[in-house]
Amino acid sequence: MTRSLLLAALAIPAFAADYAVDDDHSAALFRIQHMGAGMFWGTFQTVTGELSYDPANPAGNKVSISIKADSVSGGQADLEKHLKSNDFFDVKQFPTLTFVSKSFTRKADGQYDVAGDLTIHGVTKAVTVPVVRTGMSTHLMKKVPMIGFESVFEIDRNDFGLKYGAGAIGDKVRVTLAIEAISK
């Protein structure tokens, strides 16, 4: 190996690492049909968690995500109050939404099916979600590896006991989870 190739190889960060979710640069969004017409979009502002990731060993990868239910946002104060009430997320009784992985299966380079337990509104269901690695780089200030993932999947809100507004609000909810994480 030439000296320049060796130096280049040494400059590549070791992406096999344990990571902490960067809440400032991560997001959870949801979309649901409203009144049989338009799509309503909402977000959760507080997303935390941890992951262990090794691109060479997907079987050893793990992720645990926690979303603060009280951070739900619909862009309007009265609507947010309603979303936090026991009609919807009942944030006092169920303060977090969580996903804890059980397995990673590689589909292609940087693409996985991740099976795990999704808990919403106190109900836990086994789900498998597609996950795409969106990038890997080095944090400019901390000089440590960082990584991004995104998952878009659909759930039936009734499976989680979220039944308010039947007929006026759709049953299928599209969830987008975008995670940026920094090596610990």
C-alpha positions in Angstrom: 0.0 0.0 0.0 1.4 3.4 -0.9 1.9 6.0 1.8 -0.9 8.2 0.4 -3.4 5.3 0.4 -2.4 4.3 3.9 -2.9 7.9 5.1 -6.3 8.1 3.3 -7.4 4.8 5.0 -6.3 6.1 8.4 -8.3 9.4 7.8 -11.6 7.4 7.4 -13.5 7.4 10.7 -14.4 4.0 12.2 -18.2 4.0 11.7 -18.6 0.8 13.7 -19.5 2.5 17.0 -22.1 3.3 19.6 -24.0 6.5 18.9 -26.3 8.9 20.7 -29.2 10.4 18.8 -28.7 14.2 18.2 -32.1 15.6 19.2 -31.3 18.9 17.6 -31.0 17.3 14.2 -33.5 14.4 14.4 -37.3 14.5 13.6 -40.4 12.4 13.9 -43.3 13.3 11.5 -46.6 11.8 10.9 -49.3 12.2 8.2 -52.9 11.2 8.4 -56.0 11.9 6.3 -58.4 14.5 7.7 -62.1 14.6 6.9 -61.6 12.4 3.8 -59.9 15.3 2.0 -56.5 16.6 2.9 -53.5 15.2 4.7 -52.7 16.5 8.1 -49.0 16.6 9.1 -47.7 16.7 12.6 -44.3 16.4 14.3 -42.8 15.4 17.6 -40.0 17.8 18.6 -38.1 15.7 21.1 -36.4 12.5 19.7 -33.7 10.8 21.7 -32.1 7.4 21.8 -29.0 5.3 21.2 -27.8 2.9 18.5 -24.9 0.5 18.0 -24.0 0.3 14.3 -21.4 -1.7 12.4 -21.9 -1.6 8.6 -20.0 -4.9 8.3 -22.1 -6.7 10.9 -25.8 -5.9 10.6 -26.8 -8.7 12.9 -25.1 -6.9 15.8 -26.8 -3.5 15.1 -29.3 -2.2 17.7 -31.4 0.9 18.0 -33.6 2.3 20.8 -35.6 5.5 20.1 -37.7 7.5 22.5 -40.1 10.3 21.5 -41.5 12.6 24.1 -45.3 12.6 23.5 -45.7 16.0 25.0 -43.5 17.4 22.2 -46.3 16.8 19.6 -46.9 19.8 17.4 -49.6 20.5 14.9 -48.8 24.1 14.3 -51.7 25.6 16.2 -52.1 25.9 20.0 -55.6 24.5 20.4 -54.9 21.6 18.1 -51.7 20.8 20.0 -53.7 20.8 23.3 -56.2 18.4 21.7 -53.4 16.1 20.4 -52.0 16.0 23.9 -55.4 15.1 25.5 -56.7 11.7 26.2 -58.6 11.8 22.9 -55.2 11.2 21.2 -51.8 10.8 22.8 -52.9 11.2 26.5 -49.4 12.5 27.2 -49.9 12.5 31.0 -50.6 8.8 31.1 -48.3 7.8 28.2 -45.4 10.2 28.2 -43.2 8.4 25.6 -43.5 6.6 22.3 -40.7 4.1 21.8 -39.1 1.8 19.3 -36.6 -0.9 20.4 -35.0 -3.1 17.7 -34.8 -6.9 17.8 -32.9 -7.4 14.5 -31.4 -5.7 11.5 -31.5 -7.5 8.1 -29.4 -6.0 5.3 -31.4 -5.5 2.0 -28.7 -3.7 0.2 -25.7 -1.5 1.1 -27.0 1.0 3.7 -30.6 -0.4 3.5 -32.1 -2.6 6.2 -35.3 -4.1 7.4 -35.4 -3.5 11.2 -37.7 -5.5 13.3 -38.6 -4.4 16.8 -41.2 -3.3 19.3 -43.1 -0.1 18.7 -45.0 1.3 21.7 -47.6 4.0 21.3 -50.3 5.0 23.8 -49.2 2.2 26.1 -49.6 -0.5 23.4 -46.6 -2.5 22.1 -46.7 -4.1 18.7 -44.0 -6.0 16.8 -43.2 -4.1 13.5 -40.6 -4.3 10.7 -39.7 -1.0 9.2 -37.4 -0.2 6.2 -34.4 1.9 7.2 -32.0 3.7 4.9 -28.6 5.0 6.0 -28.6 8.6 4.7 -25.0 9.4 5.3 -21.8 8.9 7.3 -19.3 11.7 8.1 -17.1 13.2 10.7 -18.6 15.8 13.1 -16.8 19.1 12.2 -16.3 20.3 15.8 -16.1 17.1 17.8 -14.1 15.2 15.2 -16.0 11.9 15.8 -18.1 9.8 13.5 -21.7 10.7 12.9 -24.3 8.9 10.9 -27.9 9.4 9.6 -30.8 7.1 9.1 -34.4 7.5 7.8 -37.4 5.3 7.9 -40.8 5.8 6.3 -43.5 3.3 7.3 -47.2 3.1 7.9 -49.2 1.9 11.0 -52.9 1.6 11.8 -53.7 3.9 14.7 -56.4 1.6 15.9 -53.8 -1.1 16.6 -52.5 1.3 19.3 -55.8 2.3 20.8 -56.0 5.6 19.1 -59.6 5.5 18.0 -60.9 9.0 18.4 -62.5 10.6 15.3 -63.3 7.3 13.5 -64.7 8.2 10.1 -63.4 11.8 10.2 -59.7 10.9 10.7 -58.0 8.2 8.7 -56.9 4.9 10.2 -53.5 4.7 8.4 -50.7 6.9 9.7 -47.5 7.4 7.7 -44.6 7.9 10.0 -41.2 9.4 8.9 -38.4 9.1 11.4 -35.1 10.9 10.5 -32.2 10.3 12.8 -28.8 11.9 13.1 -26.5 10.4 15.7 -23.0 11.2 17.0 -20.5 8.6 18.2 -20.3 8.5 22.0 
